Amino acid sequence: MSERAIVADVTSPRFDALPPLSLYVHVPWCERKCPYCDFNSHEARGPIPEDAYVDALLADLEGTLPRVWGRKVVSVFIGGGTPSLLSVASVDRLLAGVRARLPLLAGAEVTLEANPGTFDRDRFAGYYAAGVNRLSLGVQSFDDDRLQALGRIHDARQARLAAESALMIFGNVNLDLMFALPQQTLEQCEADVAAALSFAPPHLSFYQLTLEPNTLFHRRPPALPDADLAADMQQHVAARLQRAGFARYEVSAYARDGRTSAHNVNYWRFGDYLGIGAGAHAKLSFADRIVREVRWKQPDQYLRQVAAGAPCMQSHDVRRDDIGFEFMLNALRLSEGVASSTFAERTGYPLAIVARSLEEGVRRGLLVDDPTRIAATELGYRFLNRTIELFLVDAPQRKEPTLARVALGESRS
């Protein structure tokens, strides 16, 4: 039988074992919407309905349990918005409810995103006591002018205080920063890198600021560094962190001593994840299909829909024509890529369905020429969008939108 015939016969996935499972919990409120933010976040105009929202999250999770029965959870990530707006009591009740409903692996990573503008030492210590064992702190910059340009609610002093206290309390901390900020110079970028390193965190995230649709910055673009200067900044960040002992294991993620983010690595290796909360996305594998879901985005509407027993706004099975692109969209972000066998293990399809795209990537010098590994070359990593596009299948008759969200790691709370 020819390879073409084999590919044509494959219409649905078949799993020998289901991928690892994570849980993502979305908290949609923030004190103020940042002008660059395209995440599902909403300014809290008054007290947020914490008790009702935690009730809804646990009811949402309860309704999902039959689809993941018996599967252990490898990580939990509470993102937003600004989850650190929640009280300690709410986070404690949420995590207790999660543990009562899902079997978490021993020592599972439990991350909470926090904004330095909401920092309170007692609150952070309370989160740790409640079971949060990793904090992702949305610093963005240690420069007051840059923070003001980004519309952040904190200043550099608060960022430093929050970073210092977070590391003392949690130890396992990610500091989240950005570069190519409005009117930022290379020297200012270098100062941010030096400031971040002064805290000796185990993990750093550095993203280039991009102007995303449906944001204030997209409608009213600020003056940003040009492409050459932004590239110089990225090269400086990578080189300086490498000299400091950090390994760049993903496009924007750097870890020291193997302290990678277990939750985000599961995304990038095309693992499964439950998503609960307003606007949360989910990817779940079954014996013969992969399903993507998205929850209702508006918090009030989400609360009403959960009460009605219908928290999911939209779901669809991932088509065979889309699976190669969706897998590579995540896996190729990893600097080392993934073992070739991971494709079949995580998608349920044979690697043969993307063989032509792999061959083309090798021919163009964008993918490594190694049958045991799927990874971008240095050139392919530099032009990652172009590399990933090799796996797009032209499907003009597609009726349903793809619900896949690019896994960007920490969400810049």
C-alpha positions as CSV (number, residue, x, y, z in Angstrom):
1,M,0.0,0.0,0.0
2,S,1.4,3.4,-0.9
3,E,2.1,6.2,1.6
4,R,-0.6,8.3,-0.1
5,A,-3.2,5.5,0.3
6,I,-2.2,5.1,4.0
7,V,-2.6,8.8,4.6
8,A,-6.0,8.8,2.8
9,D,-7.3,6.0,5.1
10,V,-6.6,7.9,8.3
11,T,-9.7,9.9,9.2
12,S,-9.8,9.9,13.0
13,P,-7.1,9.6,15.7
14,R,-6.4,6.4,17.6
15,F,-4.6,6.6,21.0
16,D,-2.7,3.9,22.7
17,A,-2.6,6.2,25.8
18,L,-4.1,9.6,26.3
19,P,-1.9,12.6,26.7
20,P,-1.1,14.2,30.2
21,L,-3.9,16.3,31.5
22,S,-3.6,19.8,33.0
23,L,-6.2,22.2,34.5
24,Y,-6.4,25.9,33.5
25,V,-8.6,28.2,35.6
26,H,-9.4,31.7,34.3
27,V,-10.1,34.7,36.5
28,P,-11.4,37.4,34.1
29,W,-11.1,40.6,36.2
30,C,-8.3,43.1,36.5
31,E,-8.1,46.5,38.1
32,R,-7.4,48.2,34.8
33,K,-7.3,46.9,31.2
34,C,-3.8,47.3,29.8
35,P,-3.7,48.9,26.4
36,Y,-1.7,46.0,24.8
37,C,-3.8,43.2,26.4
38,D,-5.9,40.9,24.1
39,F,-6.7,38.3,26.8
40,N,-10.2,37.9,28.1
41,S,-9.9,40.4,30.9
42,H,-12.5,42.9,32.2
43,E,-12.0,45.9,34.5
44,A,-13.5,45.3,37.9
45,R,-15.9,48.1,38.5
46,G,-16.5,47.5,42.2
47,P,-16.1,44.3,44.2
48,I,-15.8,41.2,42.1
49,P,-18.3,38.4,42.9
50,E,-15.7,36.0,44.4
51,D,-18.0,33.6,46.1
52,A,-20.4,33.2,43.2
53,Y,-17.5,32.8,40.7
54,V,-15.7,30.1,42.8
55,D,-19.1,28.3,43.0
56,A,-19.4,28.6,39.2
57,L,-15.8,27.3,38.6
58,L,-16.4,24.2,40.8
59,A,-19.8,23.6,39.1
60,D,-18.1,23.9,35.7
61,L,-15.4,21.5,36.8
62,E,-18.0,19.1,38.2
63,G,-19.8,19.0,34.8
64,T,-16.6,18.1,33.0
65,L,-15.6,15.2,35.2
66,P,-17.4,12.5,33.3
67,R,-15.1,13.2,30.3
68,V,-11.9,12.9,32.2
69,W,-12.8,10.3,34.8
70,G,-9.8,8.4,36.2
71,R,-7.2,10.8,34.6
72,K,-4.7,12.4,36.9
73,V,-3.9,16.1,36.6
74,V,-0.2,17.0,36.2
75,S,-0.5,20.8,36.8
76,V,-2.9,23.6,37.6
77,F,-2.6,27.1,36.3
78,I,-4.8,30.0,37.6
79,G,-4.5,32.8,35.0
80,G,-6.3,35.9,34.0
81,G,-7.0,38.8,34.2
82,T,-5.5,39.2,37.6
83,P,-6.0,36.2,39.8
84,S,-4.3,37.9,42.7
85,L,-7.4,40.1,43.0
86,L,-8.9,37.0,44.7
87,S,-8.8,36.7,48.4
88,V,-6.9,33.9,50.1
89,A,-10.1,32.4,51.2
90,S,-11.4,32.2,47.6
91,V,-8.1,30.6,46.4
92,D,-8.1,28.2,49.3
93,R,-11.7,27.1,48.6
94,L,-11.0,26.8,44.8
95,L,-8.0,24.6,45.3
96,A,-9.7,22.5,47.9
97,G,-12.6,22.0,45.6
98,V,-10.3,21.0,42.7
99,R,-8.4,18.5,44.9
100,A,-11.7,17.0,46.0
101,R,-12.8,16.5,42.4
102,L,-9.6,15.7,40.5
103,P,-6.7,13.4,41.4
104,L,-3.6,15.6,41.3
105,L,-0.2,14.0,40.9
106,A,1.9,14.2,44.1
107,G,3.8,17.5,44.0
108,A,1.8,18.8,41.0
109,E,2.8,22.3,39.9
110,V,0.1,24.8,41.0
111,T,0.8,28.3,39.5
112,L,-1.0,31.5,40.2
113,E,-0.5,34.7,38.2
114,A,-0.1,37.9,40.2
115,N,0.2,41.6,39.5
116,P,2.7,43.6,41.6
117,G,0.1,46.3,41.9
118,T,-2.0,43.9,44.0
119,F,1.0,42.8,46.1
120,D,0.4,42.1,49.8
121,R,2.9,39.9,51.7
122,D,0.3,38.3,53.9
123,R,-1.9,37.6,50.9
124,F,1.0,36.0,49.0
125,A,1.9,33.9,52.0
126,G,-1.8,32.9,52.2
127,Y,-1.8,31.7,48.6
128,Y,1.2,29.5,49.4
129,A,-0.5,28.0,52.4
130,A,-3.5,27.3,50.3
131,G,-1.4,25.1,47.9
132,V,-0.1,27.5,45.3
133,N,3.6,26.4,44.9
134,R,4.6,28.6,41.9
135,L,3.9,32.3,41.3
136,S,4.1,34.0,38.0
137,L,4.6,37.7,38.5
138,G,3.7,40.2,35.7
139,V,6.5,42.7,36.2
140,Q,6.8,43.7,32.5
141,S,9.5,46.3,33.3
142,F,11.5,47.8,36.1
143,D,11.4,51.2,34.5
144,D,8.8,53.7,35.7
145,D,8.4,55.4,32.4
146,R,8.0,52.2,30.5
147,L,5.5,50.9,33.0
148,Q,3.5,54.1,32.7
149,A,3.6,53.8,28.9
150,L,2.2,50.2,29.2
151,G,-0.7,51.4,31.4
152,R,0.4,49.2,34.3
153,I,-1.0,49.9,37.8
154,H,2.3,49.3,39.6
155,D,5.6,51.2,39.6
156,A,9.2,49.9,39.7
157,R,9.4,50.0,43.5
158,Q,6.3,47.8,43.8
159,A,7.7,45.4,41.2
160,R,11.0,45.0,43.1
161,L,9.2,44.6,46.4
162,A,6.8,42.0,45.0
163,A,9.6,40.1,43.2
164,E,11.7,40.0,46.4
165,S,8.8,38.8,48.6
166,A,7.5,36.3,46.1
167,L,10.9,34.6,45.9
168,M,11.2,34.5,49.7
169,I,7.7,32.9,50.0
170,F,7.5,30.6,47.0
171,G,11.0,30.1,45.8
172,N,9.5,28.8,42.5
173,V,8.8,32.1,40.7
174,N,8.5,33.3,37.2
175,L,9.2,36.9,36.5
176,D,7.4,38.0,33.3
177,L,8.9,40.9,31.3
178,M,8.6,42.4,27.9
179,F,10.9,44.2,25.5
180,A,10.5,46.5,22.5
181,L,8.3,48.7,24.6
182,P,7.2,52.2,23.6
183,Q,10.3,54.4,23.1
184,Q,12.5,51.8,24.8
185,T,16.2,52.0,24.1
186,L,18.6,49.1,24.0
187,E,20.2,50.4,27.2
188,Q,16.8,50.4,28.9
189,C,16.2,46.8,27.8
190,E,19.6,45.8,29.1
191,A,18.8,47.5,32.5
192,D,15.6,45.5,32.7
193,V,17.5,42.2,32.1
194,A,20.1,43.2,34.8
195,A,17.3,44.1,37.3
196,A,15.5,40.8,36.7
197,L,18.8,38.8,37.1
198,S,19.5,40.6,40.4
199,F,16.7,38.6,42.0
200,A,18.2,35.3,40.8
201,P,14.8,33.8,39.9
202,P,14.6,30.2,38.6
203,H,12.4,31.2,35.6
204,L,12.0,34.3,33.4
205,S,9.7,35.0,30.5
206,F,10.6,37.8,28.0
207,Y,8.1,38.6,25.3
208,Q,8.3,41.2,22.6
209,L,5.5,43.6,22.8
210,T,3.2,43.1,19.7
211,L,0.2,45.2,18.7
212,E,-2.7,42.8,18.8
213,P,-6.1,43.4,17.2
214,N,-8.9,44.6,19.5
215,T,-6.6,46.4,21.8
216,L,-6.1,50.2,22.5
217,F,-2.5,50.0,21.2
218,H,-3.7,48.5,17.9
219,R,-6.2,51.4,17.4
220,R,-3.7,54.0,18.6
221,P,-0.2,52.6,18.0
222,P,2.5,53.9,20.3
223,A,6.1,54.6,19.0
224,L,7.8,51.3,19.2
225,P,11.4,50.3,18.4
226,D,11.9,49.4,14.8
227,A,12.4,45.8,13.7
228,D,16.3,46.0,13.8
229,L,16.3,47.4,17.3
230,A,13.8,44.9,18.5
231,A,15.9,42.1,17.1
232,D,19.0,43.5,18.9
233,M,17.0,43.5,22.1
234,Q,15.9,39.9,21.7
235,Q,19.5,38.9,21.0
236,H,20.8,40.7,24.0
237,V,18.1,39.1,26.3
238,A,18.9,35.6,25.0
239,A,22.7,36.1,25.2
240,R,22.7,37.7,28.6
241,L,20.4,35.1,30.2
242,Q,22.5,32.3,28.7
243,R,25.6,33.8,30.3
244,A,23.7,33.8,33.6
245,G,23.0,30.1,33.4
246,F,19.5,30.2,31.9
247,A,18.4,27.8,29.2
248,R,16.1,29.1,26.6
249,Y,13.7,26.2,26.3
250,E,10.9,28.0,24.4
251,V,10.7,31.1,22.3
252,S,10.1,33.4,25.3
253,A,10.8,31.2,28.3
254,Y,14.1,30.8,30.1
255,A,14.8,28.5,33.0
256,R,17.7,27.7,35.3
257,D,18.5,24.4,36.9
258,G,15.8,22.6,34.9
259,R,13.0,24.8,36.5
260,T,10.8,24.8,33.4
261,S,7.1,25.4,33.7
262,A,5.4,22.0,33.8
263,H,2.1,23.4,32.8
264,N,3.3,25.3,29.8
265,V,5.5,22.5,28.6
266,N,2.4,20.3,28.6
267,Y,0.7,22.8,26.2
268,W,3.8,22.9,24.0
269,R,4.0,19.1,23.8
270,F,0.3,19.0,22.8
271,G,-0.9,17.6,26.1
272,D,-4.6,17.9,27.2
273,Y,-6.0,20.6,29.4
274,L,-9.4,21.3,31.0
275,G,-10.3,24.9,30.9
276,I,-12.8,26.4,33.3
277,G,-13.8,30.0,33.9
278,A,-15.0,32.8,31.6
279,G,-13.4,32.6,28.2
280,A,-11.2,29.5,29.1
281,H,-10.1,27.2,26.3
282,A,-9.9,23.4,26.6
283,K,-8.4,20.6,24.6
284,L,-9.4,17.0,25.4
285,S,-8.5,13.8,23.7
286,F,-10.8,10.7,23.6
287,A,-10.3,7.3,22.0
288,D,-11.2,8.5,18.5
289,R,-11.3,12.3,18.5
290,I,-9.8,15.5,19.9
291,V,-12.2,18.2,21.1
292,R,-11.6,21.9,21.6
293,E,-13.9,24.0,23.7
294,V,-14.2,27.6,24.7
295,R,-16.3,29.0,27.6
296,W,-18.6,32.0,27.5
297,K,-16.3,35.1,27.7
298,Q,-18.4,37.7,29.6
299,P,-18.2,37.0,33.3
300,D,-21.9,37.7,33.9
301,Q,-22.9,35.6,31.0
302,Y,-20.6,32.8,32.1
303,L,-22.2,32.8,35.6
304,R,-25.7,32.6,34.1
305,Q,-24.7,29.8,31.7
306,V,-23.1,27.7,34.4
307,A,-26.2,28.1,36.5
308,A,-28.1,26.8,33.5
309,G,-25.7,23.9,33.1
310,A,-24.2,25.1,29.8
311,P,-20.8,26.8,30.5
312,C,-19.4,25.8,27.1
313,M,-20.0,28.4,24.4
314,Q,-18.5,26.4,21.5
315,S,-16.8,23.1,20.9
316,H,-15.7,21.1,17.8
317,D,-13.7,18.1,16.9
318,V,-10.2,18.9,15.6
319,R,-10.1,17.9,11.9
320,R,-7.3,15.7,10.5
321,D,-6.4,18.6,8.1
322,D,-5.8,20.9,11.1
323,I,-3.9,18.5,13.5
324,G,-0.5,18.9,11.9
325,F,-0.6,22.7,12.1
326,E,-2.0,22.7,15.7
327,F,0.6,20.3,16.9
328,M,3.5,22.2,15.2
329,L,2.1,25.6,16.4
330,N,3.0,24.4,19.9
331,A,5.8,21.9,19.6
332,L,8.1,24.0,17.3
333,R,8.1,26.7,20.0
334,L,10.3,24.4,22.1
335,S,14.0,25.0,21.3
336,E,14.7,21.3,21.3
337,G,11.5,20.4,19.6
338,V,10.0,17.0,20.4
339,A,10.8,13.4,19.7
340,S,9.2,12.3,16.4
341,S,7.2,9.6,18.2
342,T,5.4,12.4,20.2
343,F,3.3,13.3,17.1
344,A,1.5,10.0,17.1
345,E,1.4,9.8,20.9
346,R,-0.3,13.2,21.3
347,T,-2.4,13.5,18.1
348,G,-3.4,9.9,17.5
349,Y,-2.3,10.1,13.9
350,P,0.7,8.6,12.2
351,L,3.6,11.0,11.3
352,A,3.0,10.1,7.7
353,I,0.2,12.7,7.5
354,V,2.7,15.5,7.8
355,A,5.6,13.8,6.0
356,R,5.5,16.1,3.0
357,S,5.6,19.3,5.1
358,L,8.5,17.9,7.2
359,E,10.4,17.1,4.0
360,E,9.8,20.6,2.7
361,G,10.9,22.1,6.0
362,V,14.2,20.2,5.9
363,R,14.7,21.1,2.2
364,R,14.3,24.8,3.0
365,G,16.6,24.6,6.0
366,L,13.9,25.4,8.5
367,L,13.7,22.0,10.2
368,V,16.4,19.7,11.4
369,D,17.3,16.7,9.3
370,D,16.8,14.1,12.0
371,P,14.2,11.3,11.7
372,T,14.1,10.9,15.5
373,R,13.3,14.6,16.2
374,I,10.9,17.4,15.1
375,A,12.6,20.7,15.7
376,A,13.4,24.0,14.0
377,T,16.8,24.9,12.9
378,E,18.4,28.2,14.0
379,L,17.0,29.7,10.8
380,G,13.6,28.1,11.3
381,Y,13.4,29.3,14.9
382,R,14.3,32.8,13.7
383,F,11.4,32.7,11.2
384,L,9.1,30.5,13.3
385,N,5.8,31.7,11.8
386,R,7.1,30.8,8.3
387,T,8.2,27.4,9.6
388,I,4.8,26.6,11.2
389,E,2.9,27.8,8.1
390,L,4.4,24.8,6.2
391,F,1.8,22.7,8.0
392,L,-1.2,24.7,7.1
393,V,-3.7,22.9,4.9
394,D,-5.7,25.2,2.6
395,A,-9.3,24.6,3.6
396,P,-11.6,27.3,2.1
397,Q,-14.7,25.2,2.9
398,R,-14.1,25.2,6.6
399,K,-17.3,25.9,8.4
400,E,-16.2,26.1,12.1
401,P,-13.5,28.4,13.4
402,T,-10.4,26.9,15.0
403,L,-10.6,27.3,18.8
404,A,-6.9,26.6,19.2
405,R,-5.1,29.4,21.2
406,V,-1.4,29.9,20.7
407,A,0.2,28.8,23.9
408,L,2.2,31.8,24.9
409,G,3.1,30.6,28.3
410,E,2.6,33.1,31.1
411,S,-0.2,35.5,30.2
412,R,1.3,38.8,31.3
413,S,-1.1,39.4,34.3
